[in-house]
Structures are given as structure tokens and as C-alpha cells.
Amino acid sequence: ELIKKFIEENLPKIGKCDDVEKAFSEFWQSERSESLKNIAKVENIPVEKFENLIGEYLYSQKLPDPQEIVDSLSKAPNFRKRQGIIDRIKTAIQSIVDIFEW
């Protein structure tokens, strides 16, 4: 879907063949950054800490411990909401990696 978006929005504007790779790389980074910001805002986690959790996942191939996620949040959730937030963040980490890391 992102590749289709890139083709529709950017390819007509690009002149040289060499510029396509650079434009795609910039587009990909921009889309990844925007996705991170959106998730971070919704889940109330600083972008830098969310990026760190993703980096640790990429390195270890293990999702972060629930306490690591809670410690990364701007505000600790109450006990009833805690597990839902942890599950959403774990799913978001996997989604970001599945979409943007290859």
C-alpha cells in the first residue's frame, strides 16, 4: 500500500532514474517517522522511547517485557488499563517492523 502511495504521489515528479531510489528512501523514512509519531501520541509514549523499544526488538527479536513498556510511558496507566496498553504497544512494534524493516 505504501509503495502504491509512493508511485501515485511521487513518481510523476521524479525525472532521473537515480532520483527514484533517493526519493523512495526519503518517502519511506517520512512514512515511518509519521507512523511512529502517531502511535506514540495515541499511546502516550515519547517517540524516542518508542524507537528504543523497536530497536531492542530488532536486535533481540524479542518483544519488550511489560514493565519495560510501562516504564517507557509518559504516565503509568492504572491497573485495569495496563494490559490493554501493553498489548497495543507490542502489536504496534510488530506492525512497524513488519511494514518498515526489511
N, C-alpha and C positions, 0 to 999 in steps of 0.2 A: 504494500500500500504506500509506503514512504517512497519507494523507487518510482512508482507511478506519479506521485505528487511531484517529485523532483523533475521527471520528464515533462510533465504538463506545465510546471511553473518556471523552470529554469532552462531547459534545453533550447527553446526558441531564442533565448537571449545570448547563448554562447556561440562564439564564432569559430575558434580553432579547436581542433581535436584535443590538443594538450590542455586546454582550459576546462574540458569536461571533467577530467579527473579532479582537478583542483576545486572546481565548483561543487562537485558531488561531495567531496570531503568536507568542505565548508558547510554545505547544506546538512550533511549527516551530523556534524558536531552541533550545529544550531538546533536541530530537531531533538537531539539527545539532551542538550542543555535545557531546552524548553520543557521536555518531559520530566526531567529531574526537578526543575523548579516547581512545576505544577503538583507533582506528588509531594514534594517537601512542604508546600504550602497547605495542601489538604490534610496531611498527616501531622503537621506542626513539628517538623523536624528540620533543623538547619541544613541547607543544601550541602555544605561541606561535610557534615557528619553523615548524611545520606550517601554521598560519594565515597566516604571512607568505608561504610558498610558494604557497598558494592565492590570496592577494591579488595576488601578482605575476602569477600565471596569469590571473586575471580581468582585470587591467589590460592585459597584453601579448598575451593569447590564445596564448601560447607556454609550453609546459611548461618547468620549470626545467632548467638544464644539470645533467648528472650530478654534477659537482663541487659545485654549489650544494646538492644534496640531501645528498651525503656530508658537507659542511661543517655541515649542519643537524643531523645525527645526534648523539646524546649520546656515542656511541663509534664511531669509524671501523671499518667492517667489514673483515674480511680480504678479500684479493683475490678469492678464489673465490666468496664470498657477495655481493660488492659489486653486481654487475649485477642479481642477483635482487632485492635490496633496492631498488635504484633503480627497477626496473620496477614493483615493487609499490607504491611511493610515487607514481609517476606515475599508475598506474591508480587509486589511491585519490584523488588530486587530481581527476582527471576524474570519478570517481564522485560525490564530494562536490559538485562544481559541477553535474553533471547532475541530481542529486537536489534540492539545496537552493537553487540560484541560478537565478532565473527572472525 
